[in-house]
Amino acid sequence: MTLTPILVVAGVITEGDRVLIAQRHGVDGETGLWEFPGGKVEAGETEQEALARELMEELGLSVAVDDFLVETLHHYPAKSILLCSYRCKAVAGDITLHCHQAMAWVLPNELDRYCFSGADLPLVKHLQFA
């Protein structure tokens, strides 16, 4: 059975040469894995609007959504995710974790030190070789 992919967006928030990653907590089988923050695109939203909303909800951070980076289709046992990622810049707010248990600012060549969600792995590789 082929599952219709859920459209999800992820933000690669940069600060100098570092990128922000966040550790999932208590949601599903992905608890403890790292990801680039973001979430589902709701009906009537553009990907950029959804990403700005999700980053405000998850991190309390207002961002400017910049360049598209990469699109990934990943199949989990119970769902398929189409993950579209964008580079973002924080424009206002201080980060407060509402949906994650930890965060880290890391250089792209340090991303291999973290265990990422399956859908995020192609983005990790893209950032390491960009």
N, C-alpha and C positions, 0 to 999 in steps of 0.2 A: 504494500500500500504506500503510495506517495503522499506525503503530507504537504499541504500548501504552506510555503514558508511564511513566517512572521517577520515583518519588516521592522528591524531594530537599527538604531543609530548609536554610534560611539564617538566620543570626543577625545581627541589627542590634545590635551591642554599642555601648552609649553610654557616654560619659565627658563629663559636662557637656552641652554642646550639640553635641559632635562624635560622629561614628560611625566605627567601625573598618572599613577596607576592606583587602583583601589581594590581592596580585598572584600569579597562577598561575605555576607554573614547570614546565617540561619534561614535561607530562602528555599533551597532545594538541594539536589545532589551536587551542586556546585559550591556549596559552602566552603569557605577557606581559599578558594581559587581567586586569582587576581584577574582584573579586567580593566579595560578603559571604560570609564563611566558613561552612561547613556541609558537608553531604554526604547520601548516600543513607540512607533509612530501611530498616532491616533487618527481616526477618520477626519479628513478635512485639513490636516496639517501637512506642511512640506517637511522634508527631512530636516532642514535647518531649523524650522520652528520647533519641531519635536525635540531636537537636540538641545536647543536653548532652554526649553521648558524642563526637560529631564535633568539637566545640569543644575538648574535652579532648585528643583525639588530634591535632588540627591545630595547636592553639595552647598546649596545656598549661594551659588556663584552665578553672576551674570557674565555671559560670554559673547564674544563676536565669533560667529562661525565662519571660518575661512575656507581654505582649499579642500576639495574632496581628495581622499587618500586612496582607499581601496575598498572593494566590495567582496564579501566572503559569503558563500553558501555553506552552512554547516548542518549536518544531520545528527541530532541527538536521538535516543531511542523513542521518545514520545513527541518530539517536535522538530521542525526544521527552522533555522534562523537564516535570514538574509541580512547580514550585518554590513551597513554602509558607514564608513568612518570619515571624519573630517578633522582637520587641524583647527584648534580653537585658541583664542586668547582671552584671558580673564579681563573683564573691564570694570567690575565692581563686586564688592562683597568679600567676606573672609570665609574660607572653607570650613564648613561644619558637616560632619559625616552624619547623614540621616538614614542611609541605606547600606552602609559599609562598616566593617569593623576596624579597618586600618587603611592608611594611604601612604604612598611614598613618591618622592620626586627622584627619578632615576635617569641616568644616561641611557641612550638606546643600546649601547654595548653591554649594559648591566641587566637587560630584560631577561636574559636566560637564567638568571638567579631566582626567578619567580615562577611558580606553577600557574599558568594561565588557563582560563576557560578555553575549550576547544575552538569556539568561534573566533576568539581573539588571536590565535596563534599565527594565522597568515599576516595579520596586521603587525604583530611583533617582528616577524621576518622582514616585512616591508620597511619598517622603521630602522632595522639594523643595517639594511643594505641600501637605504636611500641616500 
